[in-house]
């Protein structure tokens, strides 16, 4: 009578092959996840800035998008939606009583340029004015990078021009 089943050598060979496949797949998956997180951060930032510009045009009043670095103890109030562990950005409009109303907020893990607090004000015609961000050419360049500093992914830059237009550039 013939016995059915696997020998110990066959099982060990399958385990070795599975381990080799895992060694190849795990780093690729973590790079994929870092790129997806960066793409989500870029989309959220573009969404908040596009919203602020359209609201400035619609309401015919300035809308400010403020940026605050992580763990920054500053006089600027961060919205409750922002954690202290990441960059926070939010669109706010001035009220008649001088109090600012947060309209939309977002977070991103890592902004590499500029390094400190800055803001972009969209005026009623859609044009933009910069505070602590102007590169001298009439535009503000915001660079977002993956959270993992060992990741070889290139940063994504969003350029805001004085006209209020946004341009996303991925270095490849």
Buried (B, 14 or more C-beta within 10 A) or exposed (E): EEEEEEEEEEEEEEEEEEEEEEEEEEEEEEBEBBBEBBEEBBEBBBEBBBBBBBBBBEEEEBBBBBBBBBEBEEEBEBBEEBEEEBBBBBBBBEEEEEEBEBBBBBBBBBBEBBEEBBBBBBBEEEBBBBBEBBEEEEBBBBBBBBBBEEBEBBBBBBBBBBEBEBEEEEEE
